């Protein structure tokens, strides 16, 4: 693994001649100081890293001596990967999380009875029965303990009986008892016939001695590779004997960090790979390729429908999880609807009955117009902000589940859209019900609600596209001005479109607010404002925002088109991001 230089400097080797084995039925730990390359090695083997940009990777990865590409989706489906940070839905329970994974990843021929039995057995084996129906929780939502959360993450991956189980710092943040419990679970997984490999920083002696094999990394090279029982003899033969009553893990880490690399080289550490490996298998047997032979031979079964569940089932499962998330994390929904209601009441009180005031007075017309703008801005901002932050917050869960073939991007996207249509519709209805009668708008309530709702959905579509393009929620928050400010500037009520520079004027066609505002003006004031003076002022208002009453149908179509275009772009952005989980 090499980091290519941007200039004439020498390329930096991150991993050099790294070799080793992860036997079936054994647990293999990767240890080493910070920056030794533990996580980089694990990510390569788990298919979470590949050559891109300045990173160049050359590898020979074999599974039962068949050459495989870990980044291939068909290989990754057989690799259980548990990241250091648990990527679980905060509002799901361990029972629901394990069942969700089993339902979407096991063959569609698996019966409901088998799924429930598998879930119950997994909960029993992982010691999760006591918390099986308690939500997982997160930073702002109290749930199960860290050890229980980590075991749930393991259970979610084990439902498909993976050939390989990889974990990144599985004991990080756990107390000693929880760490021992987890290691016992991993030992059971290995005994069941899987290859278990994980990175770990500096385990207690009890945990260290429970490992079968060890790969010790230092400065991107293998300092030791072999059985844990052989570690004391290996270090003693090289002039670094283990002190009496000393934790072996602490000692080898001390040697790795305190001894200069040159001295370690002289003492015979960093062994070369002297294994006599046979030629890699490439032939086909019984019509199966290397991957099929290696990964399916361990699951002999009758002829059944081995296909995954359909898109419809995926959407239903995802939508159900979304519904539970809203129902259980009530604070988010209450806050979203509550703030909209409070701000709507504030607008209603401030602009109370402005819609009934004579329009031949300029201040009345401007107040009437101002009330319309404020309601639209509230509907647009109140719904779009949450959509902008949604995907960056859920990205770790989505990428973990997508990379292990839980569901397609389309199913995830459609389930989120369905729930958003419902929630945004309810939020918009609250805004319209309060403001319509407080302010005394003159247009029909149906048209008023539909226009406001369409604006909210179009703005949300833009938010989803921007949110899908970023990875960090903090970065998404920084994009809020990009979402709202251009819409306000190009809508026409701060500056007339004719005064915007011609080379920039085209941008106003991209934003839904300008079209919704024109629809609202035409529907609110109609053809007759009550007097010649009012009609003249209304004509001037229409001209200032470049609105034409005969083009109202076009404004409706344009707003709907903006929703469709940005939603489609968001789908493509999300699909592209989903393939870059490493």
Secondary structure per residue as TSV (DSSP state, phi and psi in degrees):
chain	resnum	aa	ss	phi	psi
A	1	X	-	360.0	119.9
A	2	X	E	-125.7	138.8
A	3	X	E	-98.3	109.9
A	4	X	-	-69.9	140.7
A	5	X	-	-82.9	149.2
A	6	X	S	-85.4	-13.9
A	7	X	S	-130.5	-153.1
A	8	X	S	-81.0	-1.4
A	9	X	S	-68.2	161.8
A	10	X	-	-73.2	141.6
A	11	X	-	-61.2	148.4
A	12	X	E	-100.2	124.9
A	13	X	E	-84.1	117.1
A	14	X	S	-89.1	-38.0
A	15	X	S	-133.6	132.4
A	16	X	-	-130.8	120.2
A	17	X	S	49.5	44.0
A	18	X	-	-79.6	132.0
A	19	X	-	-143.8	165.0
A	20	X	-	161.5	179.7
A	21	X	-	-135.5	149.0
A	22	X	-	-126.8	86.0
A	23	X	-	-68.0	152.8
A	24	X	T	-67.7	138.0
A	25	X	T	83.4	8.6
A	26	X	S	-132.5	156.1
A	27	X	E	-100.5	131.4
A	28	X	E	-120.2	123.3
A	29	X	E	-102.6	140.2
A	30	X	E	-107.1	118.4
A	31	X	E	-120.6	165.8
A	32	X	E	157.2	161.1
A	33	X	S	-63.4	166.8
A	34	X	T	-59.5	133.5
A	35	X	T	84.2	8.1
A	36	X	S	-76.6	-18.8
A	37	X	S	107.3	15.6
A	38	X	H	-60.9	-55.0
A	39	X	H	-66.7	-36.4
A	40	X	H	-61.3	-43.9
A	41	X	H	-63.1	-46.0
A	42	X	H	-62.3	-41.3
A	43	X	H	-64.9	-37.1
A	44	X	H	-65.6	-47.1
A	45	X	H	-66.4	-31.9
A	46	X	T	-86.9	-0.6
A	47	X	T	78.3	18.0
A	48	X	-	-96.8	7.8
A	49	X	-	-145.5	143.5
A	50	X	-	-152.0	169.7
A	51	X	-	-66.7	123.9
A	52	X	B	-165.1	146.0
A	53	X	T	61.2	-127.4
A	54	X	T	-87.6	-5.8
A	55	X	E	-90.1	126.1
A	56	X	E	-124.5	126.1
A	57	X	-	-121.7	129.0
A	58	X	-	-119.4	126.8
A	59	X	-	-148.7	155.7
A	60	X	-	-127.6	91.9
A	61	X	-	-103.1	127.7
A	62	X	E	-125.6	144.9
A	63	X	E	-123.4	109.8
A	64	X	T	53.6	38.4
A	65	X	T	70.5	9.3
A	66	X	E	-93.2	129.5
A	67	X	E	-68.9	128.9
A	68	X	-	-132.2	154.9
A	69	X	-	-105.4	108.5
A	70	X	T	-61.6	-21.6
A	71	X	T	-80.2	-10.9
A	72	X	S	-66.3	132.2
A	73	X	H	-59.4	-32.5
A	74	X	H	-70.4	-29.5
A	75	X	H	-77.1	-43.1
A	76	X	H	-62.6	-26.5
A	77	X	T	-63.7	-21.0
A	78	X	T	-104.1	8.4
A	79	X	E	-114.5	119.6
A	80	X	E	-88.0	123.1
A	81	X	E	-123.2	121.5
A	82	X	E	-112.9	112.1
A	83	X	-	-73.8	165.3
A	84	X	S	-62.4	-42.9
A	85	X	S	-91.3	121.7
A	86	X	-	-64.9	118.7
A	87	X	-	-98.9	77.8
A	88	X	-	-121.6	151.5
A	89	X	-	-67.2	118.2
A	90	X	T	-58.8	-31.1
A	91	X	T	-93.6	2.1
A	92	X	S	-89.1	154.2
A	93	X	B	-92.8	161.9
A	94	X	H	-54.3	-39.4
A	95	X	H	-62.2	-45.4
A	96	X	H	-67.9	-39.1
A	97	X	H	-64.4	-43.9
A	98	X	H	-69.6	-42.4
A	99	X	H	-63.2	-41.5
A	100	X	H	-58.0	-46.4
A	101	X	H	-65.2	-42.7
A	102	X	H	-65.9	-42.9
A	103	X	H	-61.7	-40.7
A	104	X	H	-88.9	-19.4
A	105	X	H	-106.9	-24.9
A	106	X	S	-81.4	159.9
A	107	X	-	-56.0	149.1
A	108	X	T	-65.2	-15.9
A	109	X	T	-75.4	-10.9
A	110	X	S	-66.4	126.1
A	111	X	-	-77.4	162.1
A	112	X	H	-62.8	-36.8
A	113	X	H	-62.7	-42.6
A	114	X	H	-65.7	-38.2
A	115	X	H	-63.6	-42.9
A	116	X	H	-67.4	-41.5
A	117	X	H	-63.1	-41.8
A	118	X	H	-62.8	-43.7
A	119	X	H	-61.6	-46.4
A	120	X	H	-64.0	-40.4
A	121	X	H	-65.6	-38.8
A	122	X	H	-65.9	-41.0
A	123	X	H	-62.6	-39.2
A	124	X	H	-66.7	-47.6
A	125	X	H	-67.3	-29.8
A	126	X	T	-91.2	-0.5
A	127	X	T	67.7	39.2
A	128	X	-	-111.5	8.8
A	129	X	G	-60.8	-35.7
A	130	X	G	-69.5	-22.9
A	131	X	G	-121.7	17.2
A	132	X	T	-59.2	-29.7
A	133	X	T	-115.2	23.9
A	134	X	S	-103.7	137.2
A	135	X	B	-62.6	149.8
A	136	X	-	-62.5	-44.7
A	137	X	-	85.0	175.4
A	138	X	B	-160.4	-163.5
A	139	X	T	-57.1	-36.3
A	140	X	T	-113.5	11.4
A	141	X	B	-139.2	114.9
A	142	X	-	-69.3	135.8
A	143	X	-	-150.0	-143.5
A	144	X	S	-74.5	169.8
A	145	X	-	-74.3	170.2
A	146	X	H	-63.4	-41.1
A	147	X	H	-65.2	-40.5
A	148	X	H	-67.1	-36.5
A	149	X	H	-65.9	-41.0
A	150	X	H	-65.9	-41.3
A	151	X	H	-67.2	-32.1
A	152	X	H	-65.1	-41.1
A	153	X	H	-60.1	-39.6
A	154	X	H	-66.3	-44.8
A	155	X	H	-61.7	-37.2
A	156	X	H	-59.8	-34.4
A	157	X	H	-86.6	-25.1
A	158	X	H	-81.7	-9.7
A	159	X	T	-63.3	-24.1
A	160	X	T	-95.3	11.0
A	161	X	-	49.1	63.1
A	162	X	-	-67.0	152.0
A	163	X	S	-72.5	-30.2
A	164	X	E	-134.5	141.5
A	165	X	E	-125.3	116.1
A	166	X	E	-114.9	135.9
A	167	X	E	-134.6	137.2
A	168	X	E	-103.8	111.4
A	169	X	S	48.7	59.0
A	170	X	T	-65.4	-24.6
A	171	X	T	-94.7	2.4
A	172	X	T	-62.3	128.3
A	173	X	T	81.8	2.2
A	174	X	-	-99.3	149.4
A	175	X	-	-74.2	170.1
A	176	X	H	-61.2	-39.9
A	177	X	H	-66.6	-44.9
A	178	X	H	-63.9	-36.8
A	179	X	H	-65.0	-42.2
A	180	X	H	-63.9	-43.3
A	181	X	H	-57.3	-44.9
A	182	X	H	-64.4	-43.2
A	183	X	H	-63.6	-34.0
A	184	X	H	-65.4	-38.5
A	185	X	H	-63.0	-44.6
A	186	X	H	-63.8	-34.6
A	187	X	H	-64.1	-40.8
A	188	X	H	-63.5	-40.1
A	189	X	H	-62.1	-43.7
A	190	X	H	-64.7	-42.3
A	191	X	H	-63.1	-24.7
A	192	X	T	-77.2	-5.0
A	193	X	T	113.2	14.6
A	194	X	-	-104.3	159.2
A	195	X	E	-93.3	119.8
A	196	X	E	-112.8	126.6
A	197	X	E	-138.7	138.8
A	198	X	E	-154.4	154.3
A	199	X	E	-92.3	148.0
A	200	X	-	-153.2	144.3
A	201	X	S	-86.0	-66.4
A	202	X	S	-150.2	83.5
A	203	X	-	-76.6	159.9
A	204	X	-	-67.6	161.5
A	205	X	H	-60.6	-39.3
A	206	X	H	-61.0	-41.5
A	207	X	H	-70.9	-42.6
A	208	X	H	-60.3	-43.8
A	209	X	T	-71.6	-12.5
A	210	X	T	-83.5	-12.7
A	211	X	-	-72.8	151.0
A	212	X	S	-89.1	-43.4
A	213	X	E	-134.3	160.5
A	214	X	E	-138.7	135.4
A	215	X	E	-117.4	111.3
A	216	X	E	-97.5	118.8
A	217	X	E	-101.7	147.9
A	218	X	E	-156.4	118.7
A	219	X	T	55.3	39.3
A	220	X	T	78.6	10.1
A	221	X	E	-126.1	160.7
A	222	X	E	-86.3	114.8
A	223	X	E	-88.4	-31.1
A	224	X	E	-154.0	144.1
A	225	X	E	-148.5	116.0
A	226	X	E	163.3	-161.8
A	227	X	E	-71.6	144.8
A	228	X	G	-64.1	-34.9
A	229	X	G	-64.2	-22.0
A	230	X	G	-91.2	-2.3
A	231	X	H	-61.4	-49.8
A	232	X	H	-57.0	-44.0
A	233	X	H	-65.8	-40.7
A	234	X	H	-60.4	-44.6
A	235	X	H	-73.7	-34.9
A	236	X	H	-65.5	-40.3
A	237	X	H	-64.2	-18.7
A	238	X	T	-109.5	20.8
A	239	X	T	81.1	16.7
A	240	X	-	-129.1	63.5
A	241	X	-	-65.5	147.4
A	242	X	-	-72.4	122.3
A	243	X	-	-63.4	152.2
A	244	X	T	-61.0	144.8
A	245	X	T	54.0	39.7
A	246	X	-	-118.7	137.1
A	247	X	-	-64.2	118.5
A	248	X	H	-55.6	-36.9
A	249	X	H	-64.0	-42.4
A	250	X	H	-64.2	-39.7
A	251	X	H	-67.9	-46.8
A	252	X	H	-67.6	-30.7
A	253	X	H	-70.1	-36.6
A	254	X	H	-64.1	-45.2
A	255	X	H	-60.8	-43.4
A	256	X	H	-65.4	-34.7
A	257	X	H	-91.7	-34.4
A	258	X	H	-90.7	-19.2
A	259	X	S	-95.9	131.4
A	260	X	-	-60.2	147.2
A	261	X	H	-57.6	-39.8
A	262	X	H	-60.3	-41.3
A	263	X	H	-68.2	-39.4
A	264	X	H	-62.5	-38.6
A	265	X	H	-62.0	-44.5
A	266	X	H	-65.2	-33.5
A	267	X	T	-79.2	-6.2
A	268	X	T	96.5	13.6
A	269	X	-	-74.8	179.5
A	270	X	S	57.4	62.5
A	271	X	-	-68.8	150.4
A	272	X	-	-81.4	157.1
A	273	X	-	-78.6	105.8
A	274	X	-	-104.5	11.4
A	275	X	-	-66.9	142.1
A	276	X	-	-93.5	83.5
A	277	X	-	-78.1	134.8
A	278	X	-	-71.6	166.1
A	279	X	-	-61.8	142.5
A	280	X	-	-64.8	140.5
A	281	X	B	-75.0	135.5
A	282	X	-	-132.5	-15.2
A	283	X	-	-73.1	164.1
A	284	X	-	-100.8	144.8
A	285	X	B	-126.6	126.5
A	286	X	T	55.9	33.8
A	287	X	T	78.6	1.4
A	288	X	B	-99.2	146.2
A	289	X	-	-83.7	-177.5
A	290	X	H	-58.7	-41.5
A	291	X	H	-64.4	-43.5
A	292	X	H	-64.2	-41.5
A	293	X	H	-64.2	-45.1
A	294	X	H	-72.9	-39.4
A	295	X	H	-97.3	-20.6
A	296	X	H	-104.4	-15.6
A	297	X	T	-65.9	-23.8
A	298	X	T	-82.0	-0.7
A	299	X	S	-128.7	66.6
A	300	X	-	-71.0	127.2
A	301	X	-	-153.6	168.7
A	302	X	-	-68.1	169.6
A	303	X	S	-70.1	111.0
A	304	X	-	-133.5	168.6
A	305	X	-	-75.0	102.6
A	306	X	-	-91.3	3.8
A	307	X	-	-69.0	152.6
A	308	X	-	-71.7	166.9
A	309	X	-	-64.0	158.0
A	310	X	-	-76.2	172.1
A	311	X	H	-62.1	-36.4
A	312	X	H	-60.0	-45.0
A	313	X	H	-64.0	-40.6
A	314	X	H	-59.2	-45.3
A	315	X	H	-64.5	-42.8
A	316	X	H	-62.2	-44.7
A	317	X	H	-63.5	-43.2
A	318	X	H	-67.6	-41.6
A	319	X	H	-64.8	-40.7
A	320	X	H	-61.5	-41.0
A	321	X	H	-65.6	-38.8
A	322	X	H	-63.1	-41.6
A	323	X	H	-63.2	-44.6
A	324	X	H	-62.3	-36.8
A	325	X	H	-62.1	-43.7
A	326	X	H	-69.4	-40.9
A	327	X	H	-67.8	-33.0
A	328	X	H	-91.0	-32.4
A	329	X	-	-99.1	69.3
A	330	X	H	-65.0	-27.1
A	331	X	H	-59.7	-37.9
A	332	X	H	-66.2	-47.5
A	333	X	H	-68.6	-43.4
A	334	X	H	-62.1	-42.1
A	335	X	H	-64.0	-41.5
A	336	X	H	-63.5	-49.2
A	337	X	H	-72.0	-39.3
A	338	X	H	-62.8	-45.8
A	339	X	H	-64.6	-38.7
A	340	X	H	-63.0	-41.2
A	341	X	H	-66.1	-42.9
A	342	X	H	-64.2	-46.0
A	343	X	H	-67.1	-34.6
A	344	X	H	-65.3	-41.2
A	345	X	H	-62.7	-40.3
A	346	X	H	-61.8	-45.3
A	347	X	H	-63.2	-41.3
A	348	X	H	-62.4	-38.9
A	349	X	H	-70.3	-44.3
A	350	X	H	-66.0	-42.4
A	351	X	T	-102.4	29.5
A	352	X	T	-57.0	123.2
A	353	X	T	62.0	19.8
A	354	X	G	-64.2	-26.6
A	355	X	G	-67.6	-16.5
A	356	X	G	-97.0	0.0
A	357	X	S	-79.5	147.3
A	358	X	-	-58.3	136.5
A	359	X	T	-89.5	-2.8
A	360	X	T	-81.9	0.8
A	361	X	S	-102.4	123.3
A	362	X	H	-59.2	-36.7
A	363	X	H	-66.4	-34.2
A	364	X	H	-66.9	-42.7
A	365	X	H	-65.1	-43.1
A	366	X	H	-66.6	-36.1
A	367	X	H	-66.9	-42.6
A	368	X	H	-59.0	-46.6
A	369	X	H	-64.2	-41.8
A	370	X	H	-62.9	-37.3
A	371	X	H	-63.3	-41.2
A	372	X	H	-62.3	-42.9
A	373	X	H	-63.7	-43.8
A	374	X	H	-65.4	-39.8
A	375	X	H	-63.3	-42.2
A	376	X	H	-66.0	-40.3
A	377	X	H	-65.4	-37.9
A	378	X	H	-64.8	-45.3
A	379	X	H	-64.1	-38.8
A	380	X	H	-70.7	-49.0
A	381	X	H	-75.6	-36.3
A	382	X	H	-65.7	-27.4
A	383	X	H	-99.4	-35.4
A	384	X	H	-73.5	-32.1
A	385	X	H	-63.0	-44.7
A	386	X	H	-64.2	-38.9
A	387	X	H	-66.7	-34.0
A	388	X	H	-64.2	-36.6
A	389	X	H	-89.0	-13.6
A	390	X	H	-61.6	-54.3
A	391	X	H	-68.9	-44.6
A	392	X	H	-55.8	-34.0
A	393	X	H	-72.3	-34.6
A	394	X	H	-94.6	0.8
A	395	X	H	-55.5	-46.3
A	396	X	H	-58.7	-41.0
A	397	X	H	-66.6	-45.7
A	398	X	H	-60.9	-47.0
A	399	X	H	-66.2	-38.5
A	400	X	H	-63.4	-45.9
A	401	X	H	-72.4	-37.7
A	402	X	H	-68.4	-40.8
A	403	X	H	-66.7	-21.3
A	404	X	T	-105.6	18.9
A	405	X	T	63.7	39.7
A	406	X	S	-67.7	-43.7
A	407	X	S	-159.7	170.1
A	408	X	-	-88.0	162.7
A	409	X	H	-62.1	-38.3
A	410	X	H	-62.4	-43.8
A	411	X	H	-63.1	-43.7
A	412	X	H	-61.9	-45.2
A	413	X	H	-64.5	-43.8
A	414	X	H	-70.4	-36.9
A	415	X	H	-66.0	-40.6
A	416	X	H	-64.7	-40.5
A	417	X	H	-64.0	-42.9
A	418	X	H	-60.5	-46.9
A	419	X	H	-66.0	-36.6
A	420	X	H	-67.4	-37.6
A	421	X	H	-59.0	-41.8
A	422	X	H	-70.3	-49.6
A	423	X	H	-66.1	-44.8
A	424	X	H	-64.1	-37.9
A	425	X	H	-62.6	-42.6
A	426	X	H	-67.5	-41.8
A	427	X	H	-64.1	-42.4
A	428	X	H	-66.0	-37.5
A	429	X	H	-62.3	-40.3
A	430	X	H	-60.8	-45.5
A	431	X	H	-61.2	-45.7
A	432	X	H	-70.0	-39.4
A	433	X	H	-61.9	-36.7
A	434	X	H	-77.9	-49.2
A	435	X	H	-75.6	-32.3
A	436	X	H	-60.3	-48.2
A	437	X	H	-87.0	-27.2
A	438	X	H	-65.9	-45.2
A	439	X	H	-85.8	-18.1
A	440	X	T	65.7	52.8
A	441	X	-	-66.1	150.0
A	442	X	-	-94.4	-19.1
A	443	X	S	-73.7	166.5
A	444	X	-	-67.0	145.5
A	445	X	H	-64.1	-35.8
A	446	X	H	-60.6	-46.6
A	447	X	H	-65.0	-41.6
A	448	X	H	-60.0	-47.4
A	449	X	H	-67.1	-45.1
A	450	X	H	-62.2	-42.5
A	451	X	H	-64.6	-44.4
A	452	X	H	-66.1	-40.4
A	453	X	H	-66.1	-42.5
A	454	X	H	-65.1	-38.0
A	455	X	H	-62.5	-44.7
A	456	X	H	-61.9	-42.7
A	457	X	H	-69.2	-38.1
A	458	X	H	-66.4	-41.5
A	459	X	H	-67.0	-36.2
A	460	X	H	-65.7	-36.4
A	461	X	H	-61.4	-41.9
A	462	X	H	-64.8	-38.9
A	463	X	H	-63.2	-43.3
A	464	X	H	-63.2	-40.1
A	465	X	H	-62.8	-46.0
A	466	X	H	-65.8	-40.7
A	467	X	H	-65.4	-33.1
A	468	X	H	-70.3	-22.2
A	469	X	H	-85.9	-13.9
A	470	X	-	-114.2	158.9
A	471	X	S	-107.6	-23.7
A	472	X	-	-108.7	128.5
A	473	X	H	-56.8	-32.9
A	474	X	H	-65.6	-37.9
A	475	X	H	-65.9	-37.3
A	476	X	H	-62.4	-39.7
A	477	X	H	-62.9	-36.1
A	478	X	H	-67.8	-17.8
A	479	X	T	-89.0	-3.1
A	480	X	H	-56.2	-45.3
A	481	X	H	-59.9	-34.5
A	482	X	H	-65.1	-30.3
A	483	X	H	-74.7	-41.4
A	484	X	H	-100.3	-42.5
A	485	X	H	-59.7	-49.1
A	486	X	H	-59.0	-36.1
A	487	X	H	-62.4	-40.8
A	488	X	H	-68.1	-38.6
A	489	X	H	-70.8	-37.0
A	490	X	H	-93.3	-2.4
A	491	X	S	-70.2	-29.0
A	492	X	S	109.8	-5.0
A	493	X	S	-95.3	-12.8
A	494	X	S	-94.0	-39.8
A	495	X	S	-142.4	136.0
A	496	X	-	-63.9	139.2
A	497	X	G	-53.1	-33.3
A	498	X	G	-66.0	-22.0
A	499	X	G	-90.6	-10.2
A	500	X	S	-73.1	137.8
A	501	X	-	-51.4	137.3
A	502	X	T	-59.0	-33.8
A	503	X	T	-73.6	-11.8
A	504	X	T	-114.1	-8.2
A	505	X	G	-65.3	-26.2
A	506	X	G	-62.6	-25.1
A	507	X	G	-63.9	-22.2
A	508	X	G	-66.6	-19.9
A	509	X	G	-76.1	-8.1
A	510	X	G	-88.1	-14.2
A	511	X	-	-112.4	135.7
A	512	X	H	-72.4	-27.1
A	513	X	H	-59.6	-38.1
A	514	X	H	-65.4	-38.4
A	515	X	H	-72.8	-42.6
A	516	X	H	-64.1	-36.2
A	517	X	H	-64.8	-40.0
A	518	X	H	-65.4	-42.4
A	519	X	H	-59.7	-44.4
A	520	X	H	-63.0	-41.1
A	521	X	H	-63.3	-45.9
A	522	X	H	-65.3	-44.4
A	523	X	H	-71.9	-31.8
A	524	X	H	-76.5	-41.7
A	525	X	H	-103.3	-16.5
A	526	X	-	62.5	-151.5
A	527	X	S	-96.3	-18.1
A	528	X	-	-132.0	116.1
A	529	X	-	-94.7	4.4
A	530	X	S	107.8	-20.3
A	531	X	S	-159.7	163.0
A	532	X	H	-63.3	-38.1
A	533	X	H	-64.5	-44.2
A	534	X	H	-64.9	-40.8
A	535	X	H	-63.2	-38.2
A	536	X	H	-66.7	-43.4
A	537	X	H	-66.5	-36.6
A	538	X	H	-65.9	-40.8
A	539	X	H	-60.1	-40.2
A	540	X	H	-65.3	-36.1
A	541	X	H	-66.9	-42.6
A	542	X	H	-62.3	-39.7
A	543	X	H	-66.4	-35.3
A	544	X	H	-66.4	-29.6
A	545	X	T	-103.9	9.2
A	546	X	T	60.4	46.5
A	547	X	-	-106.4	145.0
A	548	X	-	-131.4	117.1
A	549	X	G	-54.7	-31.1
A	550	X	G	-74.3	-11.8
A	551	X	G	-103.2	17.8
A	552	X	H	-58.8	-40.6
A	553	X	H	-59.6	-34.7
A	554	X	H	-68.5	-35.5
A	555	X	H	-66.1	-39.2
A	556	X	H	-62.0	-45.7
A	557	X	H	-64.3	-40.4
A	558	X	H	-65.4	-41.0
A	559	X	H	-63.7	-43.3
A	560	X	H	-64.8	-38.1
A	561	X	H	-64.9	-38.6
A	562	X	H	-61.0	-41.8
A	563	X	H	-59.6	-48.5
A	564	X	H	-65.6	-43.8
A	565	X	H	-64.5	-48.9
A	566	X	H	-69.1	-33.6
A	567	X	H	-66.0	-41.4
A	568	X	H	-65.6	-43.1
A	569	X	H	-61.2	-39.3
A	570	X	H	-61.8	-38.4
A	571	X	H	-62.6	-43.7
A	572	X	H	-68.1	-39.7
A	573	X	H	-63.6	-43.1
A	574	X	H	-64.2	-40.7
A	575	X	H	-63.4	-41.4
A	576	X	H	-66.9	-41.7
A	577	X	H	-65.7	-32.7
A	578	X	H	-65.9	-25.3
A	579	X	T	-85.5	-2.8
A	580	X	-	-117.2	57.0
A	581	X	-	-82.6	-14.2
A	582	X	-	-89.7	360.0
